[in-house]
Amino acid sequence: MACPAPHASARAGGNAFTETLVAYALYQIIVILLDVLWWIIIIQAIMSWLIAFNVVNMGNDFVRTVMVALDRMTAPIYNPIRRVMPDLGALDLSPMVVLLAILIIRQAILPPLFGFV
């Protein structure tokens, strides 16, 4: 998304243009953080599938370290969702709920919030 062009009044005073740039920078930081979280969740899901199908082994120190790190990053996000969702046994839908929430935040909430509609 391109940076919005300054209005005539913003060029005269400069204050509104600066506020627009700060808002755009904040918007971009939030989008980048949401993208990083998106990829952390995707990588964790792929790693868990690889472990479940014995493609990689949790006995490997590197694999164990990566999985523990990913779990520590995502557990605070997943736990409130897991408390609300029904128990489906081995099927955990909390990553899909978080991915859907990230998508809604990026596409439907952030642009109108920052005025980039």
C-alpha positions as CSV (number, residue, x, y, z in Angstrom):
1,M,0.0,0.0,0.0
2,A,1.5,3.3,-1.0
3,C,1.9,6.2,1.4
4,P,-1.1,8.6,1.1
5,A,-0.4,11.9,-0.6
6,P,-0.4,15.0,1.6
7,H,-3.3,17.4,1.3
8,A,-2.9,21.0,0.4
9,S,-3.4,22.1,4.0
10,A,-0.9,19.5,5.2
11,R,1.8,21.0,2.9
12,A,1.2,24.5,4.3
13,G,1.4,23.5,7.9
14,G,3.3,20.3,7.7
15,N,1.8,19.0,10.9
16,A,-1.0,16.9,9.3
17,F,1.4,15.4,6.8
18,T,3.8,14.4,9.7
19,E,0.8,12.8,11.5
20,T,-0.1,10.9,8.4
21,L,3.5,9.6,8.0
22,V,3.6,8.5,11.7
23,A,0.2,6.8,11.3
24,Y,1.4,5.0,8.2
25,A,4.7,4.0,9.9
26,L,2.7,2.6,12.8
27,Y,0.4,0.8,10.4
28,Q,3.3,-0.8,8.7
29,I,4.9,-1.9,12.0
30,I,1.7,-3.6,13.0
31,V,1.3,-5.3,9.6
32,I,4.9,-6.6,9.8
33,L,4.4,-8.0,13.3
34,L,1.2,-9.7,12.2
35,D,3.1,-11.2,9.2
36,V,5.8,-12.5,11.5
37,L,3.2,-14.0,13.8
38,W,1.5,-15.6,10.8
39,W,4.7,-17.3,9.7
40,I,5.5,-18.4,13.2
41,I,2.2,-20.2,13.4
42,I,2.6,-21.7,9.9
43,I,6.1,-23.0,10.7
44,Q,4.9,-24.4,14.0
45,A,2.1,-26.3,12.3
46,I,4.4,-27.7,9.6
47,M,6.9,-28.8,12.3
48,S,4.2,-30.5,14.4
49,W,3.1,-32.4,11.3
50,L,6.7,-33.4,10.5
51,I,7.0,-34.7,14.1
52,A,3.7,-36.5,14.1
53,F,4.6,-38.4,10.9
54,N,8.1,-39.2,12.2
55,V,9.8,-37.2,9.5
56,V,11.9,-35.3,12.1
57,N,12.7,-36.6,15.6
58,M,12.1,-34.7,18.9
59,G,15.3,-36.4,20.1
60,N,17.3,-34.1,17.9
61,D,18.4,-31.1,20.0
62,F,17.8,-28.5,17.2
63,V,14.3,-29.8,16.5
64,R,13.4,-29.8,20.2
65,T,14.8,-26.3,20.7
66,V,12.8,-24.9,17.7
67,M,9.6,-26.5,18.9
68,V,10.0,-25.3,22.4
69,A,10.7,-21.8,21.2
70,L,7.7,-21.8,18.9
71,D,5.5,-23.2,21.6
72,R,6.6,-20.5,24.0
73,M,5.9,-17.8,21.5
74,T,2.4,-19.1,20.6
75,A,1.1,-20.6,23.9
76,P,0.0,-17.2,25.3
77,I,-2.1,-16.6,22.1
78,Y,-3.5,-20.2,21.9
79,N,-4.4,-20.7,25.6
80,P,-7.3,-18.3,25.8
81,I,-8.7,-19.7,22.6
82,R,-8.3,-23.3,23.8
83,R,-10.3,-22.4,27.0
84,V,-13.2,-21.2,24.9
85,M,-13.2,-23.8,22.1
86,P,-14.6,-27.3,22.7
87,D,-12.1,-30.2,23.2
88,L,-11.8,-32.0,19.9
89,G,-9.3,-34.6,21.1
90,A,-6.1,-34.5,19.1
91,L,-7.4,-31.9,16.7
92,D,-6.3,-28.4,17.7
93,L,-8.1,-25.6,15.8
94,S,-6.7,-22.7,17.8
95,P,-3.9,-22.0,15.2
96,M,-6.6,-21.7,12.5
97,V,-8.6,-19.4,14.7
98,V,-5.6,-17.2,15.3
99,L,-4.7,-17.1,11.6
100,L,-8.3,-16.1,10.8
101,A,-8.1,-13.4,13.4
102,I,-4.9,-12.1,11.9
103,L,-6.5,-12.1,8.5
104,I,-9.5,-10.1,9.8
105,I,-7.3,-7.7,11.6
106,R,-5.1,-7.0,8.6
107,Q,-7.9,-6.8,6.0
108,A,-10.9,-5.4,7.8
109,I,-9.8,-3.6,11.0
110,L,-6.5,-1.9,10.4
111,P,-7.1,-0.1,7.1
112,P,-10.2,1.7,8.3
113,L,-8.7,2.3,11.7
114,F,-5.7,4.2,10.1
115,G,-7.8,5.7,7.4
116,F,-6.3,3.8,4.5
117,V,-9.6,2.6,3.0
